Amino acid sequence: MFEESVAQKDSLMHQMSLTTARLKRAGKLTTALADEQVRWGENVVMYNEQIGNVVGDVFIAAACVSYYGAFTSEYRTRVKF
């Protein structure tokens, strides 16, 4: 009975050390994720601003592609004022 109690005590001590280590790692992870939450929040604000500019950006890109694609560089140089 004494040996069973000692074995159980050793098992519980081992579980306690594992749990303590897991709690420390969980605390570090929680802190790291809190920092990431701030960064992700900043990214959301930035992307929402960029979404508002998508139509204009696409229009400018399409205009550049059509202008550069239709005329040669020599023609564009001659047309300049």
C-alpha positions in Angstrom: 0.0 0.0 0.0 2.9 2.3 0.8 4.5 1.6 -2.6 1.2 2.4 -4.4 1.0 5.7 -2.5 4.6 6.6 -3.4 4.0 5.6 -7.1 0.8 7.7 -7.1 2.6 10.6 -5.5 5.4 10.4 -8.1 2.8 10.2 -10.9 1.0 13.3 -9.5 4.3 15.2 -9.2 5.1 14.4 -12.8 1.6 15.5 -13.9 2.0 18.7 -11.8 5.4 19.5 -13.5 3.9 18.9 -16.9 0.9 21.1 -16.2 3.1 23.9 -14.8 5.2 23.8 -18.0 2.0 23.9 -20.1 0.7 26.8 -18.2 3.9 28.8 -18.7 3.8 28.0 -22.5 0.1 28.9 -22.7 0.9 32.3 -21.0 3.6 33.0 -23.5 1.3 32.1 -26.4 -1.5 34.3 -25.0 0.9 37.2 -24.9 2.1 36.6 -28.4 -1.4 36.3 -29.7 -2.4 39.6 -28.0 0.4 41.3 -29.9 -0.8 39.7 -33.1 -4.3 41.0 -32.4 -3.0 44.5 -32.5 -1.2 43.9 -35.8 -4.2 42.3 -37.4 -6.4 45.2 -36.3 -4.1 47.6 -38.0 -4.1 45.5 -41.1 -7.9 45.4 -41.2 -8.0 49.2 -41.1 -5.4 49.4 -43.9 -7.2 46.9 -46.1 -10.5 48.7 -45.6 -8.9 51.9 -46.9 -7.4 50.0 -49.9 -10.8 48.4 -50.7 -12.2 51.9 -51.1 -9.6 52.7 -53.7 -9.9 49.5 -55.8 -12.2 51.0 -58.5 -9.8 53.9 -59.1 -6.8 51.7 -59.1 -8.3 49.3 -61.6 -9.4 52.3 -63.8 -5.8 53.7 -63.8 -4.3 50.3 -64.5 -6.7 49.7 -67.4 -6.0 53.1 -68.8 -2.2 52.5 -68.7 -2.5 49.1 -70.3 -4.7 50.5 -73.1 -2.4 53.5 -73.7 0.8 51.6 -73.6 -0.5 48.7 -75.6 -2.1 50.7 -78.4 0.8 53.1 -79.2 4.5 52.6 -79.8 7.0 54.6 -77.8 8.0 56.5 -80.9 4.4 57.6 -81.5 4.0 58.6 -77.8 7.2 60.7 -78.0 6.0 62.5 -81.2 2.5 63.2 -79.7 3.9 64.9 -76.6 3.5 68.7 -76.5 
